[in-house]
């Protein structure tokens, strides 16, 4: 099989898969997503994108060999604790990722990819991948699912790559992937003035955080009442195609040569 789940493999199968396969780790979060989306939205969405991407890759001949790990359901979400979240500190999430990635290397994997579903994890995840490559003979990659798109300008969707939080983007995706978990009708969001600086910095390139902003905007970045399942499905498909292409490119760029396989 070109794809498998780590949870369902024996240890010997894990070892064999590590010789040439890519270990793929999705990571998400458990945090407030306003009044209409569930706490696990980020985890559910990254899993949905990974599902669709791997289904696309499975049609290729030969398909990349991918071993999928269970999604890490907790992330770095202290900015959502004003309502409800299960949050790891930046240090703890970094340490957890270090341990998981080191375990994969010890178990025989030479290629690892982390796919993220929560904005608060992004920098921590990328640093963990960089640290791993410094201390182990491994090739590692990382991305957040919304940063890899299919690159098709004809869809009209690709300019809007920032998902926001509990707004039209995530709500549209959830209506497509898990409609039963969206509390409907989704109420219109009262405009917030001034807009939060974390989402509208005063100058391009600035990252700005101001105390109390998330609570002031009631936990969402934009109005979700216009969310649409058809648009959500198109967005999911675009991100899945992009992720599939990213995994394929990573596979092609890092596939072990016959000589390397002999050494393994």
C-alpha angles and dihedrals in degrees: 000000000000092000132038142160118246091219091061098046129092117236092256090052089049090054093049092047090051092062093073108354132100117239108217120200119189116199129193141152146244109231144125116291099184120268099306107049130062126250092249096056095120093049093045093050097048089050090050092052092046090049092054094042094052091046088056092047091050089067092061123097108246097016119205112263106244129178109198120210123207110271115263098237099196127071144163104295110145090134089066098049090095086080109015136312142142100228136183119206116246089252093050095047090048090050092047091051090047091053095045093047093045089050091054091051091048088049090058107267119143098176124050133173127191119201116194132204103182128068094218090062098051103091093037092051094049092049090050091054092048092049091049094055090051095055103033138045094248140115112227135180136188138192142158111237094239093056094062112068133165090253093227107145089192092074093065089215103090098083089065099068098141110090099200114201126289090338134117094300100054093035092052090050092049091048087056099041104030110009092164091064096055113094105226146237089043107218121232113257118241109240112255120218126228095026114237115273093224088066099030108035116192091239133026113262096026123121107207128183123179124189114259097010097124092051091046092057091046094243103299134090101210146002112293097183091097094055114135129197094214092054089044091055091051090049092048091049091050093051091044092052089048093049091047090053091047092052091046092050092047090049093050093047096048106030108136116252119232089256091054091049090055090056091050 
